[in-house]
């Protein structure tokens, strides 16, 4: 259905390698200062979207600050019901603005220090978006192609898609660049209005079911998103 392809929404993220289930309702998302747990050396996050599933494997050594932030956000359900709002063919797909304006207000200034770039922005790698030095918060992008030019600009990849890259490739690219340069959603309006803005101004988007994040079993991502043990 077309309504499932225009703005793909993340329904659920499961983390492998964690110690306990995330609290219902996103837990500590209202206080970024409490979400500072150190991530495991390696872990996986499974994203279930309206286009299918993909799995990201994180290597903390690549970018420790970025890996820790991602781990805490995923574990507490931050990326549930968030849109892939900027999908640029031949470049990357960007996401990570909450569908809840109240959550955005809390996190937009919760910056983390930069990491040194140890891994290139190769196809399938995942990296935090940034607006300048030490400005990373919650927004991420996945590289569709090898974007080695980003390495010298300080974009530190912290993981890579290890399963389901075809799902990432299939995300609807028709809107292209975001407003005002393109026809895609305006980031500031997502920040202030959340998913209500996407549903109103991009009616072909679909809101996925909100589900609690839970650990993935140690056997791997292919054992199902509904697992509830480490």
C-alpha positions in Angstrom: 0.0 0.0 0.0 1.2 3.5 -0.8 0.3 4.7 2.7 2.9 2.4 4.1 5.8 3.7 2.0 5.7 7.4 2.0 7.0 8.0 5.6 8.2 4.8 7.1 7.8 4.8 10.9 9.8 2.9 13.4 7.5 0.7 15.4 9.9 -1.1 17.7 13.6 -1.4 18.5 15.1 -4.4 20.3 18.6 -4.4 21.9 20.8 -7.4 22.2 23.4 -7.4 25.0 21.4 -5.4 27.6 20.7 -6.4 31.2 17.0 -5.8 31.6 13.9 -4.7 29.8 13.3 -1.1 29.2 10.6 0.5 31.3 7.1 0.8 29.8 6.4 4.1 28.2 10.1 5.0 27.5 11.2 5.2 31.2 13.7 8.1 31.7 13.2 9.9 28.4 12.2 13.0 30.4 15.7 13.4 31.9 18.6 12.8 29.6 21.1 13.1 32.5 19.8 9.8 33.8 20.4 7.9 30.5 24.2 7.6 30.7 24.7 3.8 31.0 27.9 2.5 29.2 27.0 0.4 26.2 28.4 -3.1 25.8 31.5 -3.5 23.6 29.2 -4.8 20.9 25.4 -5.1 20.6 22.7 -5.2 18.0 19.5 -3.2 17.6 16.6 -4.4 15.5 14.4 -1.9 13.9 10.9 -3.0 12.8 9.4 -0.5 10.4 6.4 -0.3 8.1 8.8 -1.4 5.3 10.3 -4.4 7.1 13.1 -5.1 9.6 16.7 -4.2 9.7 19.5 -4.8 12.2 22.3 -2.5 13.3 25.4 -3.9 14.9 27.2 -1.4 17.1 30.9 -1.5 18.0 31.5 0.8 20.9 35.2 1.2 20.2 34.4 3.0 16.9 32.8 5.9 18.7 32.2 5.4 22.4 30.1 8.5 23.1 27.9 7.9 20.1 27.5 4.2 21.0 26.5 5.0 24.6 24.0 7.6 23.5 22.4 5.3 20.9 22.3 2.4 23.4 20.5 4.5 26.1 18.0 5.9 23.6 17.2 2.6 22.0 16.9 0.8 25.4 14.4 3.4 26.6 12.2 3.5 23.5 13.2 6.8 22.1 13.0 5.7 18.4 9.5 4.2 18.7 7.1 6.0 16.3 9.8 8.2 14.7 9.9 9.0 11.0 12.6 8.6 8.4 12.0 12.2 7.5 14.9 12.9 5.1 15.6 10.2 2.5 18.0 11.4 -0.2 18.7 8.9 -3.0 22.4 8.3 -3.5 23.3 9.8 -0.2 21.6 8.8 3.1 18.4 8.4 5.2 18.1 10.5 8.3 15.8 10.0 11.4 15.7 10.5 15.1 13.3 13.4 15.9 10.7 12.1 18.3 7.1 12.1 17.3 6.4 13.7 20.8 7.1 17.5 20.9 7.6 17.3 24.7 10.4 14.7 24.3 12.0 16.8 21.6 12.1 19.8 23.9 14.0 17.8 26.5 16.5 16.3 24.1 17.3 19.0 21.6 20.0 20.4 23.9 21.3 17.2 25.4 24.5 17.2 23.4 27.3 14.7 23.6 31.1 15.3 23.0 32.5 14.4 19.6 34.2 11.1 18.9 37.3 10.7 16.7 36.5 9.3 13.3 37.8 5.7 13.3 35.5 4.2 10.7 34.7 5.5 7.3 31.1 6.5 6.4 30.8 3.4 4.1 27.5 2.1 2.7 25.3 0.8 5.5 27.1 2.6 8.4 25.1 4.5 11.0 26.3 7.9 12.2 24.9 10.7 14.4 23.9 13.9 12.5 25.6 17.0 13.7 25.2 20.8 13.3 28.8 21.5 14.4 31.4 20.5 17.0 30.0 18.7 20.0 26.4 19.0 18.9 25.2 15.5 18.6 21.9 14.7 20.3 19.4 12.1 18.9 19.4 12.4 15.1 21.0 9.6 13.0 21.6 8.7 9.4 22.4 5.6 7.5 24.6 5.9 4.4 23.1 4.6 1.2 26.5 4.8 -0.5 30.2 5.3 0.5 30.2 8.9 1.7 33.9 9.1 2.5 33.8 12.9 2.2 32.0 12.9 5.5 34.9 11.4 7.3 36.9 14.6 7.2 33.9 16.6 8.5 33.8 14.7 11.8 31.0 12.3 11.2 32.0 9.3 13.4 30.2 6.0 12.4 29.5 3.8 15.4 27.8 0.8 13.8 26.6 -0.7 10.6 23.5 -2.4 9.1 24.3 -6.2 9.2 20.8 -7.4 8.1 18.0 -5.9 6.1 19.9 -3.3 4.1 17.4 -3.9 1.3 14.8 -2.5 3.7 16.8 0.6 4.2 17.3 0.9 0.5 13.5 0.6 -0.1 12.5 3.6 2.1 10.4 6.0 0.1 12.7 8.6 -1.5 10.1 10.6 -3.4 10.1 13.6 -1.0 13.9 13.9 -1.3 15.6 16.7 0.6 13.8 18.2 3.5 12.2 21.7 3.5 12.9 24.4 2.7 15.5 23.0 0.1 13.2 20.1 -0.9 9.8 18.7 -0.6 10.4 16.6 2.5 9.2 17.4 6.0 10.5 20.5 7.8 12.7 19.4 10.8 11.7 22.4 12.9 8.0 21.5 12.5 8.6 17.9 13.4 10.4 19.2 16.5 7.5 21.5 17.5 4.5 19.5 16.3 5.7 15.9 16.2 3.8 13.2 14.4 0.7 15.4 14.2 2.5 17.5 11.6 3.5 14.5 9.6 0.0 13.1 9.6 -1.5 16.4 8.7 0.9 17.6 6.0 2.1 14.2 4.8 -1.2 12.2 5.0 0.2 9.2 3.2 2.4 8.5 6.2 1.4 5.7 8.5 1.7 5.7 12.3 3.0 2.3 13.4 2.0 0.6 16.6 3.8 1.8 19.7 5.6 -1.2 21.4 7.9 -1.4 24.3 11.6 -2.0 23.6 12.8 -5.3 24.9 16.1 -7.3 24.8 16.8 -9.6 21.9 17.9 -13.1 22.7 21.7 -13.9 22.4 21.1 -16.1 19.4 20.7 -13.1 17.1 18.4 -10.8 15.4 16.6 -13.5 13.4 14.9 -15.0 16.5 12.2 -12.4 16.6 11.5 -8.9 17.8 9.2 -10.2 20.6 12.0 -11.8 22.6 12.2 -10.7 26.2 15.5 -12.1 27.5 19.2 -11.4 27.0 
